[in-house]
């Protein structure tokens, strides 16, 4: 987070999270994963094999080891990080 405990005052954050091979969203389309309908957070990009995908098609299929980038409010980002 931010140095000097200033993170507790941050409202908008960016979270990067890697999709584990055992995750329930592996091999699911974005539209079926529930990641496009999070309240307070937006899936802003996916890093896969040295390529950043930003214009995300709802039919994009999530793979293990994809890195998902979410932007949003602190409470929602904490929830996404726990998934």
C-alpha positions in Angstrom: 0.0 0.0 0.0 1.1 3.6 0.4 3.9 4.6 2.8 3.2 6.3 6.1 -0.2 4.8 6.7 -1.7 7.1 4.1 -3.3 4.0 2.4 -6.2 4.1 4.8 -7.2 7.4 3.2 -6.9 6.2 -0.4 -10.3 5.7 -2.0 -9.4 4.5 -5.5 -6.9 1.6 -5.8 -5.5 -0.7 -8.4 -5.1 -4.4 -7.6 -3.2 -7.0 -9.7 -4.1 -10.6 -8.9 -2.8 -13.8 -10.5 -5.4 -16.5 -11.4 -4.3 -19.8 -9.8 -4.6 -23.0 -11.8 -7.2 -24.3 -9.2 -9.4 -21.2 -9.5 -13.0 -21.7 -10.4 -12.8 -19.0 -13.1 -10.1 -20.9 -15.2 -11.5 -21.6 -18.7 -14.6 -19.4 -18.1 -15.5 -16.5 -20.3 -15.4 -13.1 -18.7 -19.2 -12.8 -19.0 -19.7 -16.1 -17.1 -17.1 -15.4 -14.4 -18.9 -12.6 -12.7 -15.9 -10.3 -13.0 -17.6 -7.9 -15.3 -20.5 -7.1 -12.8 -18.6 -6.3 -9.6 -20.0 -3.2 -7.9 -17.4 -0.6 -7.1 -14.6 -2.3 -9.1 -13.8 -2.6 -12.8 -11.7 -5.2 -14.5 -9.4 -2.9 -16.4 -7.0 -5.3 -18.0 -5.5 -8.8 -18.2 -1.8 -9.6 -18.6 -1.2 -12.8 -20.5 2.1 -14.0 -21.9 3.8 -10.6 -22.2 0.6 -8.9 -23.6 -1.7 -6.6 -21.8 -5.4 -7.0 -23.0 -7.3 -3.8 -22.2 -10.3 -3.8 -24.6 -11.9 -6.9 -23.0 -14.4 -8.9 -25.0 -17.0 -10.5 -22.8 -16.1 -13.8 -24.5 -12.5 -13.6 -23.5 -11.6 -16.9 -21.8 -9.6 -16.7 -18.5 -6.5 -18.9 -18.3 -4.4 -20.0 -15.3 -1.6 -17.6 -14.6 -3.4 -14.6 -16.1 -2.9 -11.4 -14.1 -6.2 -9.5 -13.6 -6.1 -5.8 -13.0 -8.9 -4.3 -11.1 -9.5 -0.6 -10.4 -12.0 0.5 -7.8 -12.9 1.5 -4.3 -11.0 0.2 -1.2 -13.8 -2.0 0.2 -14.5 -3.7 -3.1 -10.9 -4.2 -4.0 -10.3 -5.9 -0.6 -13.2 -8.3 -1.4 -11.9 -9.1 -4.9 -8.5 -9.8 -3.4 -10.0 -12.4 -1.0 -11.7 -14.4 -3.8 
